[in-house]
């Protein structure tokens, strides 16, 4: 089974929903993960969500059906960032 990775970005002042900024499978997914680790970017694994998001074009906003799943991940990331800052 190929490894998959998706990178999301969200700027509420610019877009209504998070956007896919990078996506890949296999070698490219491993490169994305290595770059994230080297840059201390938090990685969250959700196989079902990644399987859905990896099919979407880079630059596209996530579909409304995925808002809740992505919001849970973003809340988690914000809480870990707040803990690091305190």
C-alpha positions as CSV (number, residue, x, y, z in Angstrom):
1,X,0.0,0.0,0.0
2,X,1.4,3.4,-1.0
3,X,1.9,6.0,1.7
4,X,-0.2,9.1,1.1
5,X,0.1,12.7,2.4
6,X,-1.9,15.9,2.1
7,X,-1.0,19.4,3.4
8,X,-3.7,21.9,4.2
9,X,-3.6,25.6,4.7
10,X,-6.3,27.9,6.1
11,X,-6.4,31.6,6.0
12,X,-9.9,32.7,7.1
13,X,-9.4,36.2,5.7
14,X,-8.6,34.8,2.2
15,X,-10.8,31.7,1.8
16,X,-14.0,30.2,3.2
17,X,-12.4,26.8,3.8
18,X,-9.0,25.1,4.1
19,X,-7.2,24.5,0.9
20,X,-5.0,21.6,-0.3
21,X,-1.5,23.0,-0.8
22,X,0.3,19.7,-1.5
23,X,-0.7,16.2,-2.0
24,X,1.0,13.0,-3.0
25,X,1.5,9.2,-2.8
26,X,4.5,7.0,-2.5
27,X,7.9,8.7,-2.8
28,X,6.4,12.2,-3.0
29,X,4.3,11.5,0.2
30,X,7.5,10.4,2.0
31,X,9.2,13.6,0.9
32,X,6.4,15.7,2.1
33,X,6.5,14.0,5.5
34,X,10.2,14.3,5.8
35,X,10.1,18.0,5.0
36,X,7.3,18.5,7.6
37,X,9.4,16.7,10.2
38,X,12.5,18.7,9.3
39,X,10.5,22.0,9.7
40,X,8.8,20.8,12.9
41,X,5.4,20.9,11.3
42,X,2.9,18.8,13.3
43,X,1.7,15.7,11.5
44,X,-1.7,14.2,12.1
45,X,-2.6,10.8,10.7
46,X,-6.2,10.1,9.5
47,X,-6.1,7.5,6.8
48,X,-9.8,7.8,5.7
49,X,-9.5,11.6,5.5
50,X,-6.2,11.5,3.5
51,X,-7.7,8.9,1.2
52,X,-10.5,11.3,0.4
53,X,-8.4,14.5,0.2
54,X,-5.6,13.0,-1.9
55,X,-8.0,12.7,-4.9
56,X,-8.8,16.5,-4.9
57,X,-6.8,18.9,-7.0
58,X,-4.1,21.1,-5.3
59,X,-5.4,24.5,-4.7
60,X,-9.0,23.4,-4.2
61,X,-11.0,24.0,-1.0
62,X,-12.0,21.0,1.0
63,X,-15.6,19.9,0.4
64,X,-18.2,20.8,3.0
65,X,-18.6,17.2,3.9
66,X,-15.1,17.2,5.3
67,X,-15.4,20.4,7.3
68,X,-16.0,18.6,10.6
69,X,-13.1,16.2,10.3
70,X,-10.7,18.9,9.3
71,X,-12.0,21.2,12.1
72,X,-11.2,18.5,14.7
73,X,-7.7,18.3,13.4
74,X,-7.2,22.0,13.3
75,X,-8.5,22.4,16.9
76,X,-6.1,19.7,18.0
77,X,-3.2,21.5,16.2
78,X,-4.2,24.8,17.8
79,X,-4.3,23.2,21.3
80,X,-0.9,21.7,20.9
81,X,0.5,25.0,19.7
82,X,-1.0,26.8,22.6
83,X,0.6,24.2,25.0
84,X,4.0,24.8,23.5
85,X,3.6,28.5,23.8
86,X,2.8,28.3,27.5
